[in-house]
Amino acid sequence: MSQVLVTGGSGYIGGWCILAALEAGHGVRTTVRDTHKGDALRAQLHSATEFDDARLEIVQADLKSDTGWAEAMNHIDFVLHVASPTLRNGAEVNEDEMISTAREGVLRVLRVSRDAAVKRVVLTSASGAVVYGHPKEDKLAPFTEKDWTNVEASIAPYQKSKTLAERAAWDFIDKEGGGLELSAINPTGVIGPMLGDDNPPSLRTIRALLTGELPICPPFGTGWVDVRDVAELHLLAMTDPAAAGERFLATSGGSLRVVEIAQLLREHLGEAAAKVPSREMPLFIARALSFFVPQLRAIRFQLGHDFPSSGAKAEQTLGWKPRPITESVLDCAESILYHQATAR
């Protein structure tokens, strides 16, 4: 089996990528910014599967520094570059800093991968690099991998950072790659169970519905995908020859509005969904409140939109089969509820 480097292993997607690689029999090295997170990460992985500790190495490296990256690449066959700056708890961010960290981090990983003779890097991009800044979404003609987000439009810093970072990655491979292969995975809204008690940004909408922080559903829809399926797609793109030089949207089905997610929670969770709202907020109210309410501020640029996209390319090219989104929604909710209960 191969030796795989997963960057950002303490993150939501990163943790599941490690788990998938271990279960596939690979040796895994993962980078974290803070090695104090290593013991917790190892314990979370052991709670989810059985593996020999010798097959998992946790090392320190930061996207903002060259320190540690050359050592992290020693004897590595494939890299899953998952790490990227994210927006947490609706906090304001410095757009230039977020873009610079994402872009320079990608280029740093690609340079070191090339110099270490890595076979292929699989980049965790986002549907945010595909679907934003377009005049109108068309559910009959969903976004595909041929589309790119318009960074000149009014879009959030995170989506802009993912777009510019992925653009920089492809440009590097074209001009300086030296034989290094690249694939990109572009997930839609990533949901599903958690390995630990982290609070990943992609789960904040379902969490806020369950806790009553969102007493009425924000007016937007998007594609959704299970984190376990995202991890599986990373592994498929890592080894399949057909994935080299390609990007793949990861989504299960079409666009689903938040009010439809809420309906699924109410239908299946009984009393646990007692605080889940049943109505959708008028768009003009949501936009006004987004300047003051943190939960709405974090999704300000999504309000009033649907972002339909297609995962057909990944399914047809790589044989990827995402699970039904209803299963992912309910597994996500039950995981959130479990960790809330055990934290009390």
Secondary structure, DSSP 8 states (H G I E B T S, - for coil): --EEEEESTTSHHHHHHHHHHHHTT-EEEEEES-TTHHHHHHHHHHHH----GGGEEEEE--TT--TTHHHHTTT-SEEEE-------TT----HHHHHHHHHHHHHHHHHHHHHTT-SEEEEE--GGGTSTT-S---TTS-B-TT----TTSS--HHHHHHHHHHHHHHHHHHHH-TT-EEEEEEESEEES--SSS---GGGHHHHHHHHTSSSSB-S-EE-EEEHHHHHHHHHHHHH-GGGTT-EEEE-SSS-EEHHHHHHHHHHHHGGGGTT---SB--HHHHHHHTTT-HHHHTTGGGTT----B--HHHHHHH------HHHHHHHHHHHHHHHHHHH-
